[in-house]
Amino acid sequence: MIIFKSFFRIVRRNYTTMIVPLVLFIGFAFVSNLNATQQAMDLTTTKPKAVILNHDSELGASLLDYLSTEVELVDTKSEDLQQVIFYRQAYFALEIPSGYTRDFLSNGTELKAEMEVNSSMGYIVQTTINQYLSSYKALRENGHSHAEAAAMLIQANATQTTVTVIGEAADSRPLVLNSFANLAMYPMFITIMSVIVYALYVFDKSDIYHRTQISSMRVSSRNIQLFSAAFLVGNLIWIFMIALGGFLMRDNIDLSTLPYTLLNSYVYFLFALSFAFLTSKIAKTPAAQTAITNSVGLGLSFICGVFVPIHVMSSAIQTVAKFLPVYWSVEVNRLIMEGSVGFNQLGIPLSIVALYSLGIVCIAILISRNTSAKTL
């Protein structure tokens, strides 16, 4: 068990490489939870504030009654109208002179108002008043008395608009979990690569490799212990990140689709582990390992839809992405989000990722054997 124990000792000494990916992992969970905040559409009525100083007993009084349901009226004095607007205590100010009913019906006299510059609330009040005055004049010209016209306008205004939001009660958890499951692929890939690649690389150094060959330990025993240690450490990392993600996303987990999400995540983990095995065989320096980890991790994430939805990309990029395993992991998450759960729908993309992993392992074994033959 010397190889096994040494592998864990190397991983423990190199634990700092996990800090940055885990910070990204937690950050992605925070972003996903932030987007998950219920976008409840609370459609409450906001009344604009206005000052109406009325000195007319007919039209002015009925206008005030009409506006009382549409506008929040502010009390002030006539000489303070401009100050009220200046200090934004109200958006609209209007003074109705005595005898305005007669002047309006005879000459169509317009009222001069004070309004805050470029105020949408002020324009709303002004539009409401203009609509009332035009309707009032039309009713009076058709033979209705002042009382009848005022009552008809009040009654017409009493009808309330009912707004029904369709889809408000839809469960947003699948969408949130899909977003996080996609984003979590990048830090998981970086974590597996950073930890496993370096540990395997240490055992492939020429001096350590030759020392192992002349020892009493058989090469097959060495390889079994080495691969077992890498597989166990990888699984421990996966379990830790899944448990951390479950804790951070506990309010948005859908138990009905959770098994499929975990299965997809584990198949993706196997791909990352197999690629780490391959990288340890072709990258002979820590700098090369870091370059491969960052370039492949970011490249696959951007092209395959981890960071940006694949459907917004060009058709050429989408075509290229279909030849990459990460695309199919993202596709599984999309199918789960849409409710297409079951091995009939998810079996093909999961199998594609698994075959990629198997193929990468086979290539790594061939490279390893070829390197061993040259060394001998």
C-alpha positions as CSV (number, residue, x, y, z in Angstrom):
1,M,0.0,0.0,0.0
2,I,3.1,2.3,-0.3
3,I,1.9,3.8,-3.6
4,F,-1.6,4.2,-2.3
5,K,-0.4,6.1,0.8
6,S,2.1,8.2,-1.1
7,F,-0.6,9.3,-3.5
8,F,-2.8,10.6,-0.7
9,R,0.3,12.3,0.8
10,I,0.9,14.1,-2.4
11,V,-2.7,15.2,-2.7
12,R,-2.7,16.5,0.8
13,R,0.4,18.6,0.2
14,N,-1.1,20.0,-3.0
15,Y,-4.5,20.9,-1.5
16,T,-4.1,24.6,-2.3
17,T,-4.8,23.9,-5.9
18,M,-8.4,23.2,-4.9
19,I,-9.0,26.7,-3.4
20,V,-9.6,28.7,-6.6
21,P,-12.0,26.1,-8.2
22,L,-14.0,25.8,-5.0
23,V,-14.3,29.6,-4.7
24,L,-15.6,29.6,-8.3
25,F,-18.0,26.7,-7.4
26,I,-19.4,28.6,-4.4
27,G,-19.6,31.8,-6.5
28,F,-21.6,30.0,-9.2
29,A,-24.0,28.6,-6.6
30,F,-24.5,32.2,-5.2
31,V,-25.2,33.5,-8.7
32,S,-27.7,30.7,-9.4
33,N,-29.5,31.3,-6.1
34,L,-29.6,35.0,-6.8
35,N,-31.2,34.4,-10.2
36,A,-33.6,32.0,-8.5
37,T,-35.1,34.8,-6.4
38,Q,-38.8,34.5,-7.1
39,Q,-39.6,37.2,-9.7
40,A,-43.1,37.6,-8.3
41,M,-44.9,40.3,-10.2
42,D,-46.5,42.4,-7.5
43,L,-48.7,44.7,-9.6
44,T,-49.6,47.4,-7.1
45,T,-51.1,50.7,-8.1
46,T,-48.8,53.7,-7.8
47,K,-50.7,57.0,-7.6
48,P,-48.9,60.2,-8.7
49,K,-48.9,63.1,-6.2
50,A,-50.6,66.2,-7.4
51,V,-51.9,69.5,-5.9
52,I,-55.3,70.7,-7.1
53,L,-56.5,74.0,-5.7
54,N,-60.2,74.3,-6.6
55,H,-62.3,77.5,-6.6
56,D,-65.1,76.3,-8.9
57,S,-68.2,74.8,-7.4
58,E,-69.2,72.6,-10.4
59,L,-66.6,71.3,-12.8
60,G,-63.7,71.8,-10.4
61,A,-65.5,69.9,-7.6
62,S,-66.5,67.0,-9.8
63,L,-62.9,66.8,-11.2
64,L,-61.6,66.6,-7.6
65,D,-64.0,63.7,-6.9
66,Y,-62.8,62.0,-10.1
67,L,-59.1,62.4,-9.3
68,S,-59.5,61.2,-5.7
69,T,-59.3,57.6,-7.0
70,E,-56.5,58.2,-9.5
71,V,-54.2,60.7,-7.8
72,E,-52.8,61.3,-4.3
73,L,-53.9,64.8,-3.6
74,V,-51.5,67.0,-1.6
75,D,-52.7,70.0,0.4
76,T,-51.0,73.3,0.0
77,K,-51.5,77.0,-0.4
78,S,-51.8,78.9,-3.7
79,E,-48.6,80.8,-3.2
80,D,-46.7,77.6,-2.6
81,L,-47.4,75.8,-5.8
82,Q,-44.0,76.3,-7.4
83,Q,-42.2,75.3,-4.2
84,V,-44.1,72.1,-4.0
85,I,-43.0,71.2,-7.5
86,F,-39.4,72.4,-7.0
87,Y,-39.0,70.2,-3.8
88,R,-40.8,67.3,-5.6
89,Q,-43.5,67.1,-3.0
90,A,-45.8,66.6,-5.9
91,Y,-45.4,66.0,-9.7
92,F,-48.3,68.2,-10.8
93,A,-49.9,71.4,-9.6
94,L,-53.1,73.0,-10.8
95,E,-55.4,75.9,-9.7
96,I,-59.0,75.9,-11.0
97,P,-60.4,79.5,-10.9
98,S,-63.9,80.5,-9.9
99,G,-66.4,80.3,-12.7
100,Y,-64.3,77.9,-14.8
101,T,-67.3,75.7,-15.7
102,R,-68.9,78.5,-17.7
103,D,-65.6,79.5,-19.4
104,F,-64.7,76.0,-20.3
105,L,-68.1,75.1,-21.8
106,S,-68.3,78.4,-23.7
107,N,-64.8,79.0,-24.8
108,G,-62.9,75.8,-24.1
109,T,-60.5,77.6,-21.8
110,E,-57.5,75.5,-20.9
111,L,-56.0,75.3,-17.4
112,K,-52.4,76.3,-16.8
113,A,-50.6,73.8,-14.7
114,E,-47.2,73.5,-13.0
115,M,-45.4,70.2,-13.7
116,E,-42.0,68.7,-12.9
117,V,-39.8,68.7,-15.9
118,N,-39.8,65.4,-17.8
119,S,-42.0,63.8,-15.1
120,S,-43.9,60.7,-16.3
121,M,-46.1,61.0,-13.2
122,G,-46.9,64.6,-14.1
123,Y,-47.9,63.6,-17.6
124,I,-50.2,60.9,-16.3
125,V,-52.1,63.4,-14.2
126,Q,-52.3,65.9,-17.0
127,T,-53.6,63.2,-19.4
128,T,-56.2,62.1,-16.8
129,I,-57.4,65.6,-16.4
130,N,-57.6,66.2,-20.2
131,Q,-59.6,63.0,-20.7
132,Y,-62.0,64.0,-18.0
133,L,-62.5,67.5,-19.3
134,S,-63.1,66.3,-22.9
135,S,-65.5,63.6,-21.8
136,Y,-67.3,66.1,-19.5
137,K,-67.7,68.6,-22.3
138,A,-69.0,65.9,-24.8
139,L,-71.7,64.8,-22.3
140,R,-72.8,68.4,-21.6
141,E,-73.1,69.1,-25.3
142,N,-75.3,66.0,-25.6
143,G,-77.8,67.5,-23.2
144,H,-76.7,65.9,-19.9
145,S,-76.7,68.1,-16.8
146,H,-73.7,68.7,-14.7
147,A,-74.8,66.1,-12.1
148,E,-75.5,63.5,-14.7
149,A,-72.2,64.0,-16.5
150,A,-70.2,63.9,-13.3
151,A,-72.0,60.7,-12.1
152,M,-71.5,58.9,-15.5
153,L,-67.8,59.7,-15.5
154,I,-67.4,58.5,-11.9
155,Q,-69.2,55.3,-12.7
156,A,-67.1,54.7,-15.8
157,N,-64.0,55.2,-13.8
158,A,-65.1,52.7,-11.1
159,T,-64.4,49.7,-13.4
160,Q,-61.1,48.1,-12.3
161,T,-58.7,46.3,-14.5
162,T,-57.8,42.8,-13.5
163,V,-54.3,41.5,-14.5
164,T,-53.7,37.8,-14.5
165,V,-50.1,36.7,-14.8
166,I,-49.9,33.4,-16.7
167,G,-47.2,31.1,-15.5
168,E,-46.5,32.8,-12.2
169,A,-46.8,29.6,-10.3
170,A,-44.4,27.6,-12.5
171,D,-41.7,25.8,-10.7
172,S,-38.4,27.5,-11.3
173,R,-36.3,24.9,-9.6
174,P,-35.4,22.9,-12.7
175,L,-34.2,26.0,-14.5
176,V,-32.1,27.1,-11.5
177,L,-30.6,23.7,-10.9
178,N,-29.9,23.4,-14.7
179,S,-28.0,26.7,-14.6
180,F,-25.9,25.6,-11.6
181,A,-25.3,22.1,-13.0
182,N,-23.9,23.6,-16.1
183,L,-21.7,26.2,-14.4
184,A,-20.4,23.6,-11.9
185,M,-18.8,21.6,-14.7
186,Y,-16.0,24.1,-15.1
187,P,-14.8,24.2,-11.4
188,M,-15.2,20.4,-11.1
189,F,-13.1,19.9,-14.2
190,I,-10.4,22.2,-12.9
191,T,-10.4,20.6,-9.5
192,I,-10.0,17.1,-10.8
193,M,-7.3,18.1,-13.2
194,S,-5.3,20.1,-10.7
195,V,-5.3,17.4,-8.1
196,I,-5.1,14.2,-10.1
197,V,-2.8,15.3,-12.9
198,Y,0.0,16.5,-10.5
199,A,-0.2,13.4,-8.3
200,L,0.0,11.0,-11.3
201,Y,2.8,13.1,-12.8
202,V,4.9,12.7,-9.7
203,F,4.9,8.9,-10.0
204,D,5.8,9.2,-13.7
205,K,9.0,11.1,-13.1
206,S,11.9,9.1,-14.4
207,D,13.8,8.7,-11.2
208,I,10.7,7.6,-9.2
209,Y,9.7,5.3,-12.1
210,H,13.1,3.6,-12.2
211,R,13.2,3.3,-8.5
212,T,9.8,1.5,-8.6
213,Q,11.0,-0.9,-11.3
214,I,14.0,-2.1,-9.3
215,S,12.0,-2.6,-6.2
216,S,10.3,-5.8,-5.1
217,M,6.9,-4.4,-6.1
218,R,5.6,-5.7,-9.4
219,V,4.6,-3.1,-12.1
220,S,1.1,-4.4,-12.3
221,S,0.6,-4.0,-8.5
222,R,2.1,-0.4,-8.7
223,N,-0.4,0.5,-11.5
224,I,-3.4,-1.0,-9.7
225,Q,-2.6,0.9,-6.5
226,L,-1.9,4.1,-8.5
227,F,-5.2,3.9,-10.5
228,S,-7.2,2.9,-7.5
229,A,-5.8,5.8,-5.5
230,A,-6.6,8.3,-8.3
231,F,-10.1,6.9,-8.7
232,L,-10.8,7.0,-5.0
233,V,-9.4,10.6,-4.6
234,G,-11.5,11.7,-7.6
235,N,-14.6,10.2,-6.1
236,L,-14.0,11.9,-2.8
237,I,-13.6,15.2,-4.6
238,W,-16.8,14.6,-6.5
239,I,-18.7,13.6,-3.4
240,F,-17.5,16.7,-1.6
241,M,-18.4,19.0,-4.4
242,I,-21.8,17.4,-4.8
243,A,-22.5,17.7,-1.0
244,L,-21.3,21.3,-1.0
245,G,-23.5,22.1,-4.0
246,G,-26.5,20.3,-2.5
247,F,-26.1,22.4,0.7
248,L,-25.7,25.7,-1.3
249,M,-28.6,24.9,-3.6
250,R,-30.9,23.2,-1.0
251,D,-33.8,25.5,-1.6
252,N,-33.8,24.8,-5.4
253,I,-33.3,21.0,-5.5
254,D,-36.1,19.0,-7.3
255,L,-36.0,15.5,-5.8
256,S,-37.8,14.1,-8.8
257,T,-35.0,14.9,-11.2
258,L,-32.1,14.8,-8.7
259,P,-31.0,11.2,-9.5
260,Y,-30.7,12.0,-13.2
261,T,-28.7,15.2,-12.4
262,L,-26.4,13.2,-10.1
263,L,-25.9,10.5,-12.8
264,N,-25.0,13.1,-15.4
265,S,-22.6,14.8,-13.0
266,Y,-20.9,11.5,-12.2
267,V,-20.5,10.5,-15.9
268,Y,-19.0,14.0,-16.5
269,F,-16.7,13.4,-13.6
270,L,-15.5,10.2,-15.2
271,F,-14.7,12.1,-18.3
272,A,-12.7,14.7,-16.3
273,L,-10.9,11.9,-14.5
274,S,-10.0,10.1,-17.7
275,F,-8.7,13.4,-19.3
276,A,-6.6,14.0,-16.2
277,F,-5.1,10.5,-16.7
278,L,-4.3,11.4,-20.3
279,T,-2.8,14.8,-19.4
280,S,-0.5,13.2,-16.9
281,K,1.0,11.1,-19.7
282,I,1.6,13.9,-22.2
283,A,2.4,16.9,-20.0
284,K,5.8,16.4,-18.5
285,T,6.1,19.8,-16.6
286,P,3.7,21.6,-14.2
287,A,3.6,24.5,-16.6
288,A,2.3,22.3,-19.4
289,Q,-0.2,20.7,-17.1
290,T,-1.6,24.1,-16.1
291,A,-1.7,25.3,-19.7
292,I,-3.7,22.2,-20.8
293,T,-6.0,22.4,-17.8
294,N,-6.9,26.0,-18.3
295,S,-7.1,26.0,-22.1
296,V,-9.1,22.8,-22.3
297,G,-11.4,23.7,-19.4
298,L,-12.2,27.2,-20.6
299,G,-12.4,26.1,-24.3
300,L,-14.8,23.3,-23.7
301,S,-16.9,25.4,-21.3
302,F,-17.3,28.3,-23.8
303,I,-17.9,26.2,-26.9
304,C,-20.2,23.6,-25.4
305,G,-22.6,25.9,-23.6
306,V,-21.5,25.8,-20.0
307,F,-21.2,29.5,-19.6
308,V,-23.3,30.7,-22.6
309,P,-26.4,28.9,-23.9
310,I,-25.5,26.9,-26.9
311,H,-28.5,28.1,-28.9
312,V,-27.2,31.7,-29.0
313,M,-24.0,30.6,-30.8
314,S,-23.4,30.3,-34.5
315,S,-24.4,27.2,-36.3
316,A,-20.7,26.4,-37.0
317,I,-19.8,26.5,-33.3
318,Q,-22.9,24.3,-32.5
319,T,-21.7,21.8,-35.1
320,V,-18.2,21.6,-33.6
321,A,-19.6,21.4,-30.1
322,K,-21.6,18.2,-30.9
323,F,-18.2,16.4,-31.4
324,L,-17.2,17.3,-27.8
325,P,-18.3,15.3,-24.7
326,V,-19.1,18.4,-22.6
327,Y,-21.8,19.3,-25.1
328,W,-23.7,16.1,-24.3
329,S,-23.5,16.6,-20.6
330,V,-25.0,20.1,-21.1
331,E,-27.6,18.5,-23.3
332,V,-28.6,16.0,-20.6
333,N,-29.0,18.9,-18.2
334,R,-31.3,20.6,-20.7
335,L,-33.4,17.5,-21.2
336,I,-33.7,17.2,-17.4
337,M,-34.8,20.8,-17.1
338,E,-37.5,20.3,-19.8
339,G,-38.8,17.2,-18.0
340,S,-37.5,14.6,-20.5
341,V,-36.3,12.3,-17.7
342,G,-35.8,8.6,-18.2
343,F,-33.1,6.5,-19.7
344,N,-34.9,6.4,-23.1
345,Q,-34.2,10.1,-23.5
346,L,-30.9,10.4,-21.5
347,G,-29.3,7.1,-22.5
348,I,-27.7,8.2,-25.8
349,P,-26.0,11.5,-24.6
350,L,-24.8,9.8,-21.4
351,S,-23.4,6.9,-23.4
352,I,-21.6,9.3,-25.7
353,V,-19.8,10.9,-22.7
354,A,-19.0,7.5,-21.3
355,L,-17.5,6.3,-24.6
356,Y,-15.4,9.4,-24.8
357,S,-14.1,8.7,-21.3
358,L,-13.3,5.1,-22.3
359,G,-11.6,6.2,-25.5
360,I,-9.4,8.7,-23.6
361,V,-8.4,6.1,-21.1
362,C,-7.4,3.7,-23.9
363,I,-5.3,6.4,-25.6
364,A,-3.6,7.2,-22.3
365,I,-2.8,3.5,-21.7
366,L,-1.2,3.3,-25.2
367,I,0.9,6.4,-24.6
368,S,1.9,5.0,-21.2
369,R,3.0,1.6,-22.7
370,N,4.9,3.3,-25.5
371,T,6.7,5.5,-23.0
372,S,7.6,2.5,-20.8
373,A,8.9,0.6,-23.8
374,K,11.2,3.5,-24.8
375,T,12.4,3.9,-21.2
376,L,13.3,0.2,-21.1
